[in-house]
Amino acid sequence: MSEPETSVTHPGQPRPVRLRDALLRARIEAADRTGVVVDLRDAEVARLEILNDALDPLFAQVPDKVDLFDRGISQGDTPRLWIDVVAHIVMGRDKRMYRFVQDTRFGRIVLAESHDTAVIVDAVTDYVARRMIERERAMVVPPEPQAAAAEPPRRSRVWPFVFGFVLGAAALFGVALLAALRSW
């Protein structure tokens, strides 16, 4: 077993910063200073990672039995932070604005758009709550309607068919017999 890490801070020294946070800030600063496309893409990914970290407390509250959400960052041509199968967050054209969108059968709709991560976190929180309510409603089995007390028994549909078949065969036989008698 390892001992918990303790950090000793001396008066007058700043509190230690997580290396991951420092790396993300450094990527954003580097992308802001240069106009290179690769750096801009790195800045998009870094901003999406910051937002992903801000969403950790929300998704920690989602029960384990709810499997609607599959959060993660895709590293394609356009980096995206996926919330579930149909909703994701992309960066706007200026690479500083978050755009929370949902794909529907009628096209893509923008659910929220802001430079501020707190606004997007609130929008994602509302979205997650709505999706969980939709799931609850879909999981509820509607009660079966009460059967009528004096419902008449159902008749078989086979007997009318058999009766019609026998009647048709007898009529056909009769017509054939009449035709044979006339030809004699």
C-alpha positions as CSV (number, residue, x, y, z in Angstrom):
1,M,0.0,0.0,0.0
2,S,1.3,3.4,-0.8
3,E,1.1,6.3,1.5
4,P,-1.1,9.3,0.4
5,E,0.9,12.1,-1.2
6,T,1.3,15.1,0.9
7,S,2.4,18.4,-0.4
8,V,4.2,20.7,1.8
9,T,3.6,24.4,1.1
10,H,5.7,27.0,2.7
11,P,4.2,30.4,3.5
12,G,4.7,32.7,0.5
13,Q,4.7,30.0,-2.1
14,P,1.7,29.4,-4.4
15,R,-0.3,26.2,-4.1
16,P,0.9,23.5,-6.5
17,V,-1.1,23.2,-9.7
18,R,-2.0,20.0,-11.4
19,L,0.3,19.3,-14.3
20,R,-2.6,18.3,-16.5
21,D,-4.3,21.7,-15.9
22,A,-1.0,23.5,-16.6
23,L,-0.5,21.6,-19.9
24,L,-4.0,22.4,-21.0
25,R,-3.5,26.1,-20.3
26,A,-0.1,26.0,-22.1
27,R,-1.8,24.4,-25.2
28,I,-4.4,27.1,-25.3
29,E,-1.9,29.9,-24.9
30,A,0.3,28.4,-27.6
31,A,-2.7,28.2,-30.0
32,D,-3.7,31.7,-29.2
33,R,-0.2,33.0,-30.1
34,T,0.1,31.2,-33.5
35,G,-2.3,30.8,-36.4
36,V,-1.3,27.3,-37.3
37,V,-4.2,25.0,-38.0
38,V,-2.7,22.2,-35.9
39,D,-2.4,24.4,-32.9
40,L,-6.0,25.6,-33.4
41,R,-7.1,22.0,-33.4
42,D,-5.1,21.3,-30.3
43,A,-6.8,24.4,-28.7
44,E,-10.2,23.0,-29.6
45,V,-9.3,19.6,-28.0
46,A,-7.9,21.4,-24.9
47,R,-11.0,23.5,-24.5
48,L,-13.2,20.4,-24.9
49,E,-11.1,18.6,-22.3
50,I,-11.6,21.5,-19.9
51,L,-15.3,21.3,-20.4
52,N,-15.2,17.5,-20.0
53,D,-13.5,17.9,-16.7
54,A,-16.2,20.5,-15.7
55,L,-18.9,17.8,-16.5
56,D,-17.3,15.2,-14.2
57,P,-19.4,16.1,-11.1
58,L,-22.7,15.9,-13.2
59,F,-21.9,12.5,-14.6
60,A,-20.8,11.2,-11.2
61,Q,-24.4,11.8,-10.0
62,V,-25.9,9.7,-12.9
63,P,-26.9,6.3,-11.5
64,D,-24.8,3.3,-12.8
65,K,-27.9,1.6,-14.1
66,V,-28.6,4.5,-16.5
67,D,-26.6,3.6,-19.7
68,L,-27.9,6.4,-21.9
69,F,-24.7,8.4,-21.8
70,D,-21.3,7.7,-23.4
71,R,-19.2,10.7,-22.9
72,G,-15.9,11.1,-24.6
73,I,-13.9,13.3,-27.0
74,S,-13.5,12.2,-30.6
75,Q,-10.3,13.3,-32.3
76,G,-11.5,13.5,-35.9
77,D,-11.2,16.5,-38.3
78,T,-13.7,18.3,-36.1
79,P,-13.1,17.4,-32.4
80,R,-16.3,16.7,-30.5
81,L,-17.2,16.1,-26.9
82,W,-20.0,13.4,-27.1
83,I,-22.6,13.4,-24.4
84,D,-24.6,10.5,-25.9
85,V,-25.3,9.1,-29.3
86,V,-27.2,12.2,-30.6
87,A,-25.8,15.1,-28.7
88,H,-22.3,16.6,-28.7
89,I,-20.3,19.8,-28.2
90,V,-18.2,21.3,-30.9
91,M,-16.2,24.5,-31.0
92,G,-17.6,27.4,-33.0
93,R,-15.9,29.1,-35.9
94,D,-13.9,31.3,-33.7
95,K,-12.6,28.2,-31.8
96,R,-13.5,29.9,-28.5
97,M,-17.3,29.4,-28.4
98,Y,-18.8,26.1,-27.3
99,R,-21.8,24.9,-29.3
100,F,-24.0,22.2,-27.8
101,V,-25.9,20.5,-30.6
102,Q,-28.3,17.6,-31.0
103,D,-28.9,15.5,-34.2
104,T,-32.6,14.9,-34.8
105,R,-34.5,13.3,-37.7
106,F,-35.2,16.9,-38.9
107,G,-31.6,18.0,-38.8
108,R,-29.1,19.3,-36.3
109,I,-30.4,21.8,-33.7
110,V,-28.3,24.0,-31.4
111,L,-29.3,23.5,-27.7
112,A,-26.8,26.1,-26.3
113,E,-24.0,28.3,-27.4
114,S,-21.6,30.2,-25.2
115,H,-18.0,31.2,-24.5
116,D,-18.6,30.3,-20.8
117,T,-18.2,26.7,-19.7
118,A,-20.7,27.2,-16.8
119,V,-23.5,28.0,-19.3
120,I,-22.7,24.9,-21.3
121,V,-22.5,22.8,-18.1
122,D,-26.0,24.0,-17.2
123,A,-27.4,23.2,-20.6
124,V,-25.9,19.7,-20.5
125,T,-27.3,19.2,-17.0
126,D,-30.8,20.1,-18.3
127,Y,-30.3,17.8,-21.3
128,V,-29.2,14.9,-19.1
129,A,-32.2,15.4,-16.8
130,R,-34.7,15.5,-19.8
131,R,-33.1,12.3,-21.2
132,M,-33.4,10.5,-17.8
133,I,-37.1,11.5,-17.5
134,E,-37.7,10.2,-21.1
135,R,-36.0,6.9,-20.1
136,E,-38.2,6.6,-17.0
137,R,-41.3,7.2,-19.0
138,A,-40.3,4.6,-21.6
139,M,-39.5,2.0,-19.0
140,V,-42.9,2.3,-17.3
141,V,-45.3,-0.4,-18.5
142,P,-48.8,0.9,-18.9
143,P,-51.5,-0.9,-17.0
144,E,-53.5,-3.5,-18.9
145,P,-57.1,-2.4,-19.6
146,Q,-59.8,-4.2,-17.5
147,A,-61.5,-6.9,-19.5
148,A,-65.3,-6.4,-19.9
149,A,-67.2,-8.7,-17.4
150,A,-69.8,-9.8,-19.9
151,E,-67.7,-10.1,-23.1
152,P,-69.3,-12.7,-25.5
153,P,-67.2,-15.6,-26.5
154,R,-65.4,-15.2,-29.8
155,R,-66.7,-17.4,-32.6
156,S,-64.3,-19.3,-34.9
157,R,-63.8,-17.8,-38.3
158,V,-63.0,-21.2,-39.8
159,W,-66.6,-22.5,-40.0
160,P,-68.0,-19.8,-42.3
161,F,-65.0,-20.5,-44.7
162,V,-65.7,-24.3,-44.6
163,F,-69.4,-23.7,-45.2
164,G,-68.7,-21.4,-48.1
165,F,-66.2,-23.8,-49.6
166,V,-68.7,-26.8,-49.4
167,L,-71.5,-24.7,-50.8
168,G,-69.3,-23.5,-53.7
169,A,-68.2,-27.0,-54.5
170,A,-71.8,-28.2,-54.5
171,A,-72.8,-25.4,-56.8
172,L,-69.9,-26.1,-59.2
173,F,-70.8,-29.8,-59.2
174,G,-74.5,-29.0,-59.9
175,V,-73.5,-26.8,-62.9
176,A,-71.2,-29.5,-64.3
177,L,-74.0,-32.1,-63.9
178,L,-76.5,-29.9,-65.7
179,A,-74.1,-29.3,-68.5
180,A,-73.5,-33.0,-68.9
181,L,-77.2,-33.8,-68.9
182,R,-77.9,-31.3,-71.7
183,S,-75.1,-32.6,-73.9
184,W,-76.7,-36.1,-73.9
